[in-house]
Amino acid sequence: MNLAYRDTREFVPVDADKGLDRLTGAMVSADSLAPAGYTRLPKCKFCSKYLESETNIGTCGASAHEPKFMAYGDMTAVTCEMFAD
């Protein structure tokens, strides 16, 4: 799977456009492709329960609340107990 640096655990953001590659120490563009083998960061857009309604905006289908809460695809889900691949 081709992942952008911003979607990997090996990316340390510096600002909205760039960050550090944790393994090499190099400054990289957040949108450039990360090398193969980098770990995918849990984000709503990768969750099987995320229901996208517009580009990068949707709802969390795992939520027990009604109405379901709004979520955006790039939201980090590292601590989400409902995250499912």
C-alpha positions as YAML, in Angstrom:
chain: A
units: angstrom
residues:
- id: 1
  name: MET
  ca: [0.00, 0.00, 0.00]
- id: 2
  name: ASN
  ca: [1.35, 3.41, -0.96]
- id: 3
  name: LEU
  ca: [1.03, 5.79, 1.96]
- id: 4
  name: ALA
  ca: [1.77, 9.48, 2.22]
- id: 5
  name: TYR
  ca: [4.20, 10.32, 4.99]
- id: 6
  name: ARG
  ca: [1.39, 12.05, 6.91]
- id: 7
  name: ASP
  ca: [-0.39, 8.68, 7.14]
- id: 8
  name: THR
  ca: [2.51, 6.84, 8.80]
- id: 9
  name: ARG
  ca: [3.73, 6.45, 12.37]
- id: 10
  name: GLU
  ca: [7.24, 7.30, 11.18]
- id: 11
  name: PHE
  ca: [6.28, 10.91, 10.31]
- id: 12
  name: VAL
  ca: [6.80, 13.68, 12.87]
- id: 13
  name: PRO
  ca: [4.97, 16.83, 11.71]
- id: 14
  name: VAL
  ca: [6.81, 20.15, 11.90]
- id: 15
  name: ASP
  ca: [4.08, 22.21, 10.24]
- id: 16
  name: ALA
  ca: [1.15, 21.61, 7.86]
- id: 17
  name: ASP
  ca: [3.40, 20.90, 4.88]
- id: 18
  name: LYS
  ca: [6.49, 19.08, 6.13]
- id: 19
  name: GLY
  ca: [7.97, 17.00, 8.89]
- id: 20
  name: LEU
  ca: [10.73, 14.63, 9.90]
- id: 21
  name: ASP
  ca: [11.12, 11.03, 8.87]
- id: 22
  name: ARG
  ca: [11.61, 9.42, 12.29]
- id: 23
  name: LEU
  ca: [13.84, 6.67, 10.88]
- id: 24
  name: THR
  ca: [16.18, 8.71, 8.68]
- id: 25
  name: GLY
  ca: [15.97, 12.15, 10.31]
- id: 26
  name: ALA
  ca: [15.39, 13.73, 6.89]
- id: 27
  name: MET
  ca: [12.95, 16.61, 6.35]
- id: 28
  name: VAL
  ca: [10.15, 15.35, 4.07]
- id: 29
  name: SER
  ca: [6.98, 16.69, 2.48]
- id: 30
  name: ALA
  ca: [3.88, 15.45, 4.30]
- id: 31
  name: ASP
  ca: [2.22, 14.51, 1.00]
- id: 32
  name: SER
  ca: [5.15, 12.62, -0.54]
- id: 33
  name: LEU
  ca: [5.08, 8.83, -0.61]
- id: 34
  name: ALA
  ca: [6.68, 7.04, 2.32]
- id: 35
  name: PRO
  ca: [8.98, 4.08, 1.70]
- id: 36
  name: ALA
  ca: [7.44, 0.61, 1.62]
- id: 37
  name: GLY
  ca: [7.18, -1.01, 5.02]
- id: 38
  name: TYR
  ca: [6.29, 2.12, 6.99]
- id: 39
  name: THR
  ca: [3.51, 1.62, 9.55]
- id: 40
  name: ARG
  ca: [0.05, 2.96, 8.75]
- id: 41
  name: LEU
  ca: [-1.17, 5.43, 11.36]
- id: 42
  name: PRO
  ca: [-4.71, 4.66, 12.60]
- id: 43
  name: LYS
  ca: [-6.96, 7.38, 11.17]
- id: 44
  name: CYS
  ca: [-10.71, 7.57, 10.69]
- id: 45
  name: LYS
  ca: [-10.35, 7.24, 6.90]
- id: 46
  name: PHE
  ca: [-8.78, 3.79, 7.41]
- id: 47
  name: CYS
  ca: [-11.49, 2.57, 9.82]
- id: 48
  name: SER
  ca: [-14.05, 0.15, 8.41]
- id: 49
  name: LYS
  ca: [-16.77, 1.92, 10.43]
- id: 50
  name: TYR
  ca: [-16.08, 5.39, 9.00]
- id: 51
  name: LEU
  ca: [-18.88, 6.50, 6.68]
- id: 52
  name: GLU
  ca: [-17.70, 9.21, 4.28]
- id: 53
  name: SER
  ca: [-20.46, 11.57, 3.12]
- id: 54
  name: GLU
  ca: [-18.33, 14.26, 1.48]
- id: 55
  name: THR
  ca: [-14.69, 14.43, 0.54]
- id: 56
  name: ASN
  ca: [-12.81, 13.67, 3.76]
- id: 57
  name: ILE
  ca: [-15.86, 14.39, 5.97]
- id: 58
  name: GLY
  ca: [-18.18, 11.73, 7.33]
- id: 59
  name: THR
  ca: [-19.59, 10.11, 10.45]
- id: 60
  name: CYS
  ca: [-18.37, 7.50, 12.89]
- id: 61
  name: GLY
  ca: [-20.53, 4.43, 12.37]
- id: 62
  name: ALA
  ca: [-19.14, 2.83, 15.54]
- id: 63
  name: SER
  ca: [-20.52, 5.54, 17.79]
- id: 64
  name: ALA
  ca: [-23.36, 4.47, 20.10]
- id: 65
  name: HIS
  ca: [-24.69, 8.03, 20.19]
- id: 66
  name: GLU
  ca: [-27.54, 9.27, 18.03]
- id: 67
  name: PRO
  ca: [-27.05, 11.17, 15.88]
- id: 68
  name: LYS
  ca: [-23.65, 9.75, 14.96]
- id: 69
  name: PHE
  ca: [-20.87, 12.26, 15.47]
- id: 70
  name: MET
  ca: [-19.08, 13.96, 12.60]
- id: 71
  name: ALA
  ca: [-15.55, 12.84, 11.86]
- id: 72
  name: TYR
  ca: [-13.02, 13.87, 9.28]
- id: 73
  name: GLY
  ca: [-10.89, 11.31, 7.49]
- id: 74
  name: ASP
  ca: [-7.51, 12.61, 8.63]
- id: 75
  name: MET
  ca: [-8.47, 12.56, 12.31]
- id: 76
  name: THR
  ca: [-5.97, 10.40, 14.21]
- id: 77
  name: ALA
  ca: [-7.58, 7.37, 15.86]
- id: 78
  name: VAL
  ca: [-4.62, 6.12, 17.93]
- id: 79
  name: THR
  ca: [-6.66, 6.19, 21.17]
- id: 80
  name: CYS
  ca: [-10.02, 5.26, 19.63]
- id: 81
  name: GLU
  ca: [-11.29, 2.02, 21.19]
- id: 82
  name: MET
  ca: [-13.78, 1.61, 18.33]
- id: 83
  name: PHE
  ca: [-11.18, 1.70, 15.52]
- id: 84
  name: ALA
  ca: [-11.42, -1.34, 13.23]
- id: 85
  name: ASP
  ca: [-9.27, -2.16, 10.19]
...
